[in-house]
Amino acid sequence: MAIQVTALSKSFDGDVALADLSLDINRGDLVCILGRNGAGKSTLLKCVAGLIGFDSGTIQLGFLDGDEVLKDRSGGWPINVRKRIGVVFQEPSLWPHMKVKSNVAHPLQYTRDLAFRDAEERAEYWLERLGVAKQQWDMYPSSLSGGVRRRVAIARTFATAPEILLLDEVEVHLDPEAMERVLALIEELYIPDSSRTVVMITHRVDFLTRAASRVAVIDSGQLIEYDTPEKILEHPEPRTEEFIREVIDPARSDWKFTTECLESAVKISAAGLTGVSQEVANLQPVVDEVNSLLERVERGSPHLILAVTKSQDRLLIRGAHKSDEFVLDGKDAGRLGRLVRQTGDDKASGTFRLAKGHCERLAEGVELESSRSLIKAMVDGELQPRYAYSKNWSTIPIYHTDVPPRHDSATMFYYEFSKQTRQVYLVPMMSGTTVRGVLSVDTGSETKWRPFLARGLLLLANLAALVTENATGFMSDDRR
């Protein structure tokens, strides 16, 4: 156990900030704290840091070489404990009489017993990592903008490599680029290190979704919920759900995209199921809706989407979309058959484009040369789809691989359609226990799909299965 808070209470002039709050945080965890303004979040961090006293309760910190218990209402941690705790609060507390580099270097001499020059070298390293310009290193804090002062304060804390890191809304005063730099450092330095613990107050749902071990929700000084990100975000308690709906930016919330997925489902149902006498399954509406979701979630990332079904012993492409940025220059692009044509006069270039009139060809189905592909393996039920966004999330029944994605098996592999591809997803179109087809997505995004997006596209794929099931020209093995 890294941090154990037991029955902690704190009031300011009669106003209750914390009320009998208990919280256990394991060593190596990254815990994100959510709550409205005035809920008691910052007060909790200050108590854990030993910066303020409290009225009742205990706080125990666990380090690799032993525990320290704080029981005194007004006392703080002894010096040997304070050196192992790093704190970044909303307002950067820099020494006004010291220049920027000295603000970072001085604590290293005190907490890490570094020689003057060694401390300066480490300070320079961290100032560079946080994007503080060299010409600002010899300036005083009063000459800096609030955002730069914030970066210096973060650099000072990170440079000491604390075992316990406490962060109070690090996004405050930071521009988007600097914010992403800080979050990337947290993921790089703390998540892989099981000896170090992070507790951070944040409203960044995207970060806590991919990085947090657990999420604590505080309201009116009380802990109302403490669980995994999946449980908190997808099955919240009523007060948590209300907070997420009212406070967190709806443009970034999972629930916004969930609603969009359901709206897409209605469109596809209307487009597909009303034409049950069609000769073949028209899956282009499915592909168009998948593309619409990806363009909102992965803006600027090139992608190729294919909707593939099985007819007799052939795999047929029934829907396709290629973003303008996606280049069909992979060694297997030619396997897309009549869907593509080579570009230019140089047939050896190996670069393709979607053929003119490809939509008409898709109406009757374009055969995919895929005798050994992962797509065929999924349609035949030989590939077990299990996608894990992170260790803190349950698996989702889609298939994912990073690129280069050559499969371990000699009998099946992924076709490289583009050299830009960084992530490959295969989403099964399921009708009951039968796989009726596959949504194949190649994307140039460096980041994995968040769970809500994966589930949304799984919903679209299952609706596509209904379209194929009601098309007279589509005959799956179990209906022949």
matplotlib code that plots the C-alpha trace (Angstrom):
import matplotlib.pyplot as plt

x = [0.0, 1.4, -1.2, -3.8, -6.2, -8.5, -11.6, -10.0, -11.9, -11.0, -12.9, -12.1, -13.9, -16.8, -17.0, -16.5, -13.9, -13.4, -15.9, -14.7, -13.0, -11.1, -9.1, -6.5, -4.0, -1.7, 2.0, 2.4, -1.2, -2.2, -5.3, -7.4, -9.7, -12.9, -15.2, -16.7, -15.0, -15.0, -15.6, -12.4, -10.0, -7.2, -7.6, -7.1, -3.9, -2.6, -3.3, -1.5, 1.4, 1.6, 1.2, -1.8, -3.1, -6.5, -9.1, -9.2, -8.2, -4.8, -2.7, -0.1, 2.4, 4.2, 7.6, 9.9, 11.9, 9.1, 6.0, 5.4, 2.1, 0.8, -1.5, -0.9, -3.5, -1.1, 2.2, 3.6, 5.9, 9.5, 12.1, 13.1, 9.5, 8.9, 11.9, 10.1, 6.8, 6.4, 3.6, 2.3, -0.6, -2.6, -0.6, 3.1, 5.1, 8.5, 11.1, 10.9, 14.5, 15.9, 16.2, 14.4, 17.3, 18.1, 14.5, 14.8, 18.4, 18.4, 15.9, 18.1, 21.0, 18.8, 16.7, 19.1, 22.4, 23.6, 26.7, 26.1, 27.0, 25.1, 22.0, 22.3, 22.6, 19.6, 17.7, 18.6, 17.4, 14.0, 13.5, 14.1, 11.7, 9.0, 9.6, 11.0, 13.1, 16.8, 16.7, 14.2, 16.5, 18.2, 15.0, 13.2, 9.7, 8.1, 9.2, 7.5, 3.9, 1.7, 2.0, 5.8, 5.9, 3.7, 6.1, 9.0, 7.2, 6.4, 10.0, 11.2, 8.9, 9.7, 13.4, 13.4, 11.9, 9.5, 8.1, 4.7, 3.6, 0.6, -0.8, -3.6, -5.1, -1.9, -3.8, -4.4, -2.4, -1.0, -1.6, -2.7, 0.9, 2.4, -0.4, 0.1, 3.8, 3.2, 0.7, 3.1, 5.9, 3.6, 2.8, 6.4, 7.9, 5.3, 3.0, 5.7, 7.4, 5.6, 7.5, 6.1, 2.6, 0.6, -2.5, -3.9, -6.9, -8.1, -11.1, -9.3, -11.5, -9.3, -6.2, -7.8, -9.5, -6.2, -3.9, -5.6, -5.6, -8.5, -10.8, -12.0, -15.0, -15.3, -18.4, -18.9, -15.8, -16.9, -15.7, -18.8, -17.2, -13.8, -13.3, -11.8, -12.2, -14.5, -16.8, -16.8, -17.3, -19.7, -21.7, -21.5, -23.4, -26.2, -24.1, -21.1, -23.2, -24.7, -21.2, -19.9, -22.9, -22.7, -19.0, -16.9, -16.8, -19.5, -17.5, -14.9, -17.2, -17.8, -21.5, -21.6, -20.0, -22.3, -25.3, -23.8, -23.3, -26.9, -28.0, -25.8, -27.5, -30.9, -29.7, -28.2, -31.2, -33.4, -31.1, -30.6, -33.7, -36.2, -34.7, -34.9, -35.5, -32.2, -29.9, -26.9, -26.2, -25.4, -22.9, -21.7, -24.0, -22.2, -18.8, -19.9, -21.0, -17.8, -15.8, -17.9, -17.0, -13.3, -13.1, -14.5, -12.4, -9.1, -9.0, -6.2, -5.3, -5.4, -7.6, -9.0, -12.4, -13.6, -16.8, -16.3, -18.8, -18.6, -20.5, -20.1, -16.3, -15.4, -14.8, -16.6, -16.0, -19.4, -18.4, -15.2, -13.9, -10.3, -9.5, -7.7, -4.5, -4.4, -2.0, -2.5, 1.2, 1.5, 2.8, -0.6, -2.7, -3.1, -5.1, -8.0, -8.7, -11.3, -11.7, -8.4, -6.3, -2.6, -1.7, 0.4, 2.1, 4.7, 3.2, 6.2, 5.4, 3.1, 0.8, -3.0, -6.1, -9.8, -11.0, -13.6, -17.0, -15.9, -19.2, -21.1, -18.7, -19.3, -23.0, -22.3, -19.3, -15.6, -13.7, -10.9, -7.9, -7.5, -6.9, -4.5, -5.6, -6.7, -9.9, -10.7, -9.6, -12.1, -15.0, -14.2, -14.2, -10.6, -9.5, -10.5, -11.2, -10.1, -9.1, -7.8, -7.4, -5.4, -5.0, -7.7, -10.4, -12.3, -11.7, -13.9, -14.6, -12.7, -9.3, -6.4, -2.8, 0.0, 2.0, 4.1, 1.4, 2.8, 0.9, 2.8, 1.0, 2.4, -1.1, -2.6, -1.4, -2.5, -2.3, -0.3, -2.5, -0.4, 3.0, 1.2, -0.8, 0.0, -3.0, -5.3, -8.7, -11.0, -14.6, -16.8, -20.3, -22.1, -25.6, -26.1, -23.0, -22.5, -19.8, -21.5, -18.6, -15.9, -15.3, -11.6, -10.0, -6.4, -5.5, -2.3, -3.1, -0.3, -2.8, -5.2, -9.0, -10.6, -13.1, -16.2, -15.1, -14.4, -17.8, -19.5, -18.1, -18.9, -22.5, -22.4, -20.8, -23.6, -26.2, -24.4, -24.9, -28.6, -28.4, -26.5, -28.9, -31.9, -30.3, -31.4, -28.1, -26.1, -25.9, -23.9, -22.8, -25.6, -28.3, -27.3]
y = [0.0, 3.4, 5.7, 4.8, 7.5, 6.5, 8.5, 11.8, 15.0, 18.6, 21.9, 25.5, 27.9, 25.6, 24.7, 20.9, 20.1, 16.4, 14.3, 10.9, 10.1, 6.8, 5.8, 3.1, 3.4, 0.6, 1.2, 1.6, 2.8, 5.9, 7.2, 10.0, 12.1, 13.6, 16.1, 19.5, 22.6, 22.8, 19.0, 18.6, 17.3, 19.8, 19.6, 15.9, 16.2, 18.9, 16.7, 13.7, 15.9, 17.1, 20.7, 21.3, 19.6, 17.9, 17.5, 13.7, 10.5, 9.1, 9.0, 6.3, 6.4, 3.2, 3.3, 0.5, 0.8, 1.2, 3.2, 6.6, 7.4, 11.0, 11.3, 14.7, 17.2, 20.0, 18.2, 17.4, 14.7, 14.6, 15.8, 12.3, 11.7, 15.1, 14.5, 11.5, 13.3, 15.5, 18.0, 20.2, 22.4, 24.7, 27.8, 27.3, 28.2, 29.3, 31.2, 34.7, 35.5, 32.6, 32.3, 29.5, 27.0, 27.6, 27.0, 23.5, 22.8, 23.9, 21.3, 18.6, 19.6, 19.5, 16.4, 14.3, 15.5, 16.3, 18.4, 21.9, 21.0, 17.7, 19.5, 22.1, 19.4, 17.6, 20.9, 21.6, 18.2, 18.6, 22.1, 20.9, 18.0, 20.4, 22.7, 25.7, 27.7, 28.1, 31.9, 31.7, 29.6, 32.8, 34.8, 35.4, 33.9, 37.4, 37.7, 34.6, 33.9, 31.7, 28.8, 28.9, 29.2, 26.1, 24.2, 25.2, 24.0, 20.7, 20.3, 20.9, 18.2, 15.6, 16.2, 15.0, 11.6, 11.3, 8.0, 9.6, 12.2, 14.5, 16.5, 19.1, 19.7, 20.0, 21.1, 24.6, 27.3, 24.9, 25.1, 21.8, 21.0, 21.4, 19.5, 16.5, 16.7, 16.4, 13.6, 11.7, 12.1, 10.7, 7.6, 7.2, 7.5, 6.4, 3.8, 1.2, 1.8, -0.3, 1.4, 4.9, 6.1, 9.0, 10.7, 13.4, 15.6, 15.9, 16.2, 14.7, 11.7, 10.6, 10.4, 8.6, 6.2, 5.0, 5.5, 5.3, 2.2, 3.5, 6.6, 8.2, 10.5, 13.0, 15.1, 17.4, 16.0, 12.4, 9.5, 8.5, 6.0, 4.4, 1.8, 1.1, 3.6, 1.1, 0.8, 4.6, 5.7, 3.1, 2.2, 5.3, 5.9, 8.5, 11.4, 10.5, 10.3, 13.7, 15.2, 13.7, 15.0, 18.5, 19.2, 17.2, 18.7, 16.8, 17.1, 14.8, 12.5, 8.9, 9.3, 11.8, 9.3, 6.5, 8.6, 9.2, 5.4, 4.8, 7.5, 5.7, 2.4, 3.9, 5.2, 1.8, -0.1, 2.1, 1.8, -1.9, -3.6, -1.8, -3.4, -7.1, -8.1, -6.6, -8.9, -8.4, -6.8, -3.0, -2.3, 1.1, 2.9, 1.0, 2.0, 5.6, 5.7, 4.1, 6.7, 9.5, 8.2, 7.9, 11.3, 12.8, 10.6, 10.3, 13.6, 13.7, 10.0, 8.3, 5.2, 2.5, 0.8, -2.3, -4.3, -7.9, -10.7, -14.4, -15.7, -19.4, -19.8, -16.2, -13.1, -10.1, -6.4, -4.9, -1.4, 0.7, 4.1, 5.5, 8.8, 11.2, 10.9, 7.1, 5.9, 2.5, 1.7, -1.5, -4.6, -6.2, -3.3, -5.1, -7.8, -5.4, -6.5, -4.6, -2.1, -0.4, 0.7, 1.5, 5.2, 6.9, 5.2, 3.5, 0.1, -0.8, 2.0, -0.2, 2.7, 2.3, 4.4, 3.5, 2.7, 4.9, 3.5, 1.4, 2.1, 0.3, -2.6, -2.8, -3.1, -6.6, -7.3, -7.1, -10.3, -10.0, -12.2, -13.4, -17.1, -16.8, -13.5, -12.7, -11.4, -14.9, -16.5, -14.3, -15.1, -18.8, -18.6, -19.4, -16.1, -15.3, -11.6, -10.2, -6.6, -5.2, -1.4, -1.6, -4.0, -2.1, -2.7, -5.8, -7.3, -6.5, -9.1, -7.4, -8.2, -5.7, -5.8, -3.2, -2.8, -4.5, -7.1, -10.3, -13.1, -15.8, -18.5, -19.5, -20.1, -16.6, -13.1, -9.5, -7.9, -4.6, -2.2, 0.9, 1.6, 4.3, 1.7, 1.7, -0.1, -2.8, -3.7, -6.5, -6.1, -9.2, -8.8, -11.2, -12.6, -14.7, -16.9, -16.7, -14.4, -13.0, -10.7, -8.4, -4.6, -4.2, -0.9, 0.2, 3.4, 5.5, 6.6, 5.8, 5.4, 2.5, 2.9, 3.8, 1.3, 3.3, 3.6, -0.1, -1.0, 1.6, 0.0, -3.4, -2.3, -1.0, -4.3, -6.3, -4.1, -4.8, -8.5, -7.9, -6.2, -9.2, -11.6, -10.0, -9.7, -12.4, -12.5, -13.2, -16.9, -17.8, -21.4, -22.0, -20.9, -22.8]
z = [0.0, -1.0, 0.5, 3.1, 4.1, 7.0, 8.3, 7.3, 8.2, 7.7, 8.1, 7.4, 9.7, 10.1, 6.4, 5.9, 3.3, 4.0, 5.9, 7.2, 3.9, 3.5, 0.5, -0.2, -3.1, -4.0, -4.8, -8.6, -9.2, -11.1, -9.5, -11.0, -8.8, -10.2, -8.6, -8.8, -7.6, -3.8, -3.5, -1.4, -4.0, -3.5, 0.3, 0.2, -1.8, 0.6, 3.5, 1.9, 1.1, 4.7, 3.8, 6.0, 9.1, 9.5, 12.3, 12.6, 10.9, 9.8, 6.7, 6.1, 3.3, 2.3, 0.8, -0.3, 2.9, 5.4, 6.4, 8.0, 9.8, 10.2, 13.1, 14.6, 13.5, 12.8, 12.1, 8.7, 7.4, 8.6, 6.1, 4.9, 3.9, 2.3, 0.0, -1.5, -2.3, -5.4, -5.6, -8.4, -7.5, -9.7, -8.9, -9.4, -6.3, -7.7, -5.7, -7.0, -6.1, -8.1, -11.9, -13.7, -13.8, -10.2, -9.3, -10.7, -9.7, -6.0, -4.8, -6.4, -4.2, -1.2, -1.9, -3.9, -2.6, -6.1, -6.7, -8.1, -11.7, -11.7, -10.4, -13.1, -15.8, -14.6, -14.4, -18.0, -19.1, -17.5, -18.7, -22.2, -21.7, -20.6, -23.6, -21.6, -24.1, -23.2, -23.3, -20.4, -18.2, -16.9, -16.4, -13.1, -12.6, -12.7, -16.3, -17.5, -18.5, -16.3, -18.7, -18.7, -14.9, -14.7, -16.9, -14.7, -11.6, -13.2, -14.4, -10.8, -9.4, -12.1, -11.8, -8.2, -9.3, -6.3, -5.3, -4.7, -7.2, -6.4, -9.3, -9.0, -12.5, -14.4, -17.4, -15.8, -17.5, -20.1, -23.8, -25.5, -26.8, -23.3, -21.7, -24.0, -23.3, -19.5, -19.9, -22.1, -19.5, -16.8, -19.0, -19.9, -16.4, -13.9, -15.5, -16.2, -12.8, -10.1, -7.3, -8.0, -7.4, -9.0, -7.6, -9.9, -10.1, -13.6, -15.8, -18.8, -19.5, -22.4, -20.2, -17.3, -19.7, -21.1, -18.1, -14.8, -12.6, -10.6, -10.4, -7.2, -7.3, -4.5, -3.7, -0.7, 1.0, 0.7, -1.4, -3.4, -5.8, -6.2, -9.0, -12.3, -15.2, -17.0, -14.0, -13.3, -16.9, -18.2, -15.1, -12.8, -9.7, -10.1, -8.5, -10.7, -13.8, -13.1, -12.6, -15.8, -17.7, -16.3, -15.8, -18.3, -21.8, -23.7, -26.9, -25.4, -23.4, -24.3, -23.9, -26.8, -29.1, -27.8, -28.8, -32.2, -32.6, -31.8, -34.3, -36.9, -36.0, -36.8, -40.2, -41.1, -40.1, -42.2, -45.2, -45.0, -43.6, -45.8, -48.9, -48.0, -51.6, -52.7, -54.7, -52.4, -49.1, -49.5, -46.8, -48.1, -45.5, -42.8, -44.1, -44.4, -40.8, -39.6, -41.5, -40.0, -36.5, -37.3, -38.7, -35.5, -33.1, -35.1, -36.9, -39.5, -39.3, -42.7, -42.8, -45.1, -44.3, -45.9, -45.4, -46.4, -46.5, -47.5, -50.5, -51.3, -50.9, -51.9, -49.9, -51.4, -50.5, -50.2, -48.9, -49.0, -48.0, -48.3, -46.7, -49.0, -46.9, -47.1, -49.8, -51.3, -51.7, -49.6, -51.2, -51.0, -52.3, -55.7, -53.9, -53.7, -57.3, -59.3, -56.5, -57.4, -60.4, -60.5, -60.6, -63.4, -66.3, -64.1, -63.4, -61.2, -58.8, -56.7, -55.9, -56.4, -56.2, -56.0, -59.5, -61.2, -60.7, -57.8, -56.0, -58.8, -58.5, -54.8, -55.4, -56.9, -54.7, -55.4, -54.7, -52.2, -52.9, -49.3, -49.2, -46.2, -44.7, -41.1, -42.6, -44.0, -40.7, -38.8, -41.3, -41.0, -37.2, -36.9, -35.3, -31.7, -31.5, -28.1, -27.8, -24.5, -24.4, -21.3, -18.3, -16.4, -19.1, -19.9, -23.4, -26.4, -29.1, -32.0, -33.3, -33.2, -34.1, -34.3, -37.5, -38.7, -38.1, -39.7, -37.9, -36.1, -38.0, -41.4, -42.7, -42.3, -42.3, -42.7, -46.1, -46.2, -48.1, -47.1, -45.6, -43.5, -41.5, -37.8, -36.3, -37.8, -36.5, -37.6, -36.3, -36.8, -38.1, -35.7, -36.0, -33.0, -33.0, -36.7, -38.3, -41.4, -42.4, -41.2, -40.9, -41.6, -40.6, -41.4, -39.7, -39.5, -35.9, -33.4, -30.6, -29.9, -30.1, -26.8, -25.6, -26.4, -30.0, -30.3, -28.8, -31.1, -34.2, -32.9, -32.7, -36.3, -37.4, -35.8, -37.5, -40.8, -40.1, -40.0, -43.4, -44.9, -43.3, -45.0, -48.4, -50.8, -52.6, -49.5, -48.6, -45.5, -45.0, -42.5, -44.9, -48.0]

ax = plt.figure().add_subplot(projection="3d")
ax.plot(x, y, z, "-o")
ax.set_aspect("equal")
plt.show()
